[in-house]
C-alpha cells in the first residue's frame, strides 16, 4: 500500500490531536527536572536533553512541512534513507532550551494540523503523506520517547489504551505490524528497542 493511500477514515480525528497535546504536556512535565538532563537514554549517544532536542527538531520539521504543503509544496525534506542522519544532525546543531522549543513547535504543528483535513497531503521523506498520518507519527514520537525518558530513570511509561490501540492499528496498516500479547511492548520492540519483560530485562 502506498502511504499516500492510507485511508483518512482510519485516522482517529481529531482525537489524534487531542491525544498528542496531552502526550506533549506529559512529556514536558516528565522532562522538566534539571537533574535529569544529562542522564543517558537508550537512544544511542543521546541524553534526556538531547532526546527533547530531537523531539523539538522533529516537530519543527513537521510544522515546516505542513506550512509548505499549505502553499502547494509537497517536496520531501530529505531522502527516504536519510532519517537517522538528519536526526543526528539536528540534535548536534540544536541550540537553546529544548523544552521551550518542543512546546513551541509541537503546538504550532498541532494548531495547523487542526485547521487541515486529515486526508490533506504534506511532504515527507517516504513520499507525500496524509496530515492525519503525520499527526499519528507525531503522537508515536511523544509516547515512545516518553518511555525512553522514563527508562533513563529506571522506570517505564505507557500511554492510555485508546492511544496504544490507535498506534498499533496505524502501524499494522502502514508497515504490516503484527501485534503480540502486550500491544504496547510489542510496539516498542518494533521500533528496535530492547524492552524488559516480566521475566527480566532483554537487553
N, C-alpha and C positions, 0 to 999 in steps of 0.2 A: 504494500500500500504506500502511495506517495504521502508524505507528511501533509502536504497541502490539501489532501483529500480527507484528512481526519475530520469526522463529522462534528460540526459545531453543536449538534444536538446531544453529543456525548459529553460535552463540557458542562460541568455544573456552574451555571452562570445566572446571576452574578455572585453566587456563593463563593466561587474561587477567589474573588477579590476580597470578600469579607474575611475568608479564612486567611488569606495572605496578610491582610492588615493585622489580624490577631497574632499570626505567627511572627510578624515583624516586631510587634510590641514585646512578645515573649522573648525573642532572641535579644533584642536591645536591652531588656531588663537583665537577662542572664549574663550578658557581656559587659555589664556596667562596672563591675568591681575592678579597680586599677590593679589589684594584686594578681588578677588572672591573666593580664595581657601578655606576659612572657612565657606562659605555660605552653609546652609543645602539644600539638594536636596530632591526630592520626593522618592528617593531610600532610604528606612529606614536606619537611622544611618550614612549615607554617606554624606560627604561634597563634594564640587566640586573637591577638591584634591583627595578624596577617589574614586570618580567616574572615574577620569582619571587613578588612580592606578588600578582600576578594569579593565578598557579597556586595559591597558598595560599588565596586567597579563593574560587577555583573549587572546590577540593576541600572547603573548609568548607561551601559550598553543597550539594555532592553528599552529604556526610555528614549535614548537617541534613535534607535532603530524604528521605534513606533512613530516618533516625530518625523523621520524621513518618509515612512510609509504614508503618513497623512499628507505629505507633499508629493506623493506619487513615486517615491524612490524605494524599490524593493531590493536594492543591492545588498549582497551579503557583507557582513562586517569583516570577514576574513575567510580563508579557505576551509573546506569541510574537515580537514585533518589537522587544523592549527589551533584547536581549542585549548589544549593543555599549554602550549607555548604562549598563547595570548593571556591565559590566566596567570601564568608565572610572571610574564612581563608586566601585566597590570599591577600585580602586588608589589613587584620590585620598584615600580615607578610611583607608587601611591605616596602622597604626602598629605598630612593633615590629620584630622580626627576621624577615624573610620566609622565610629558610631553615628556621628552627625551626618557624615556623607551617606551612609547607608539609609538613614531615616529620610534624608532629602531625596535621594534618587529613587528609592523604592516607593515613596509616597508619590513622586512625580509619575512613575510608571503606572501605578495603580489608578491614579486620578485620570490619566489619559486613556488607559485601557477601559475605564468605566464609561468613557464617552464614546467608545467604539462598539461595534458589533463583534461577537466572539468569532465570527467567520471571516472578518476582515483580515487580509494577508499583510504580513510585515516581513522584512528581510531577515534572514537567518543563515548561518553558515551551512546548514543542511538543505537550503533552498527555502523559498517563501513558506511561512507557516501561519496558521490562524492565530490571531491575537489571543484567543482563549487558550490555545495550547501553550503559547509562550507564558501566559499567566500561570498555567499549571506547572510548567517547568520552574517558574519563579517560586511558587509555593513549595515545590520539592527542594529547591536550593535552601530555603529558610529552614524547613523541617529537618533535612538531613544534616545541615551544618550546625543546627542547634544540638543535635545528638553528638556531633564531633566535639562541640564545645563542652557538653556535659561529660563526655568521655575523658576530656583533659583533666577534669577534677575528680575522676573516679566514679562518675555517675552515668546516667543514660537519660535520654529524652524520647518520649513517644507522643506524637500528636493524637488528637481525638480520632475515634474510629471512623467517622464520616470522611475525614481527611485521608486517612490511610486507605480506605476503600476507593476513594476517588483517584488517588495517586496510583494505586495498583491497577485500576481499570484503564487509566491513561497509558501506563507502561505496557499493559497487555495489548492495547490497540496499536500502539506505535512501534514497540520493539519486540512483540511476541513473548512477553514475560510470562513465566509460569509460576504461580504462587504456591508456597508450601504451607506448612501447618500454622506458622505465625507470619501473616502477611507483612507486617512492618519489618521484622527481622530479615525476611527474605528480600524485601525491597532494598534494605540497606546493603545486604550482601550483593545484590545485583549491581550496585554501584562500585564494587570492588573492595568493599570494606570487610575486614575480618571481625565478626561480631561474636561476643561471648554468648554462650548458651547456658542453659540451666545446669549442665554437667561440668561447666568450666569454660575458660577462655579458649578461643580457637586461634588466637594469634601465635 
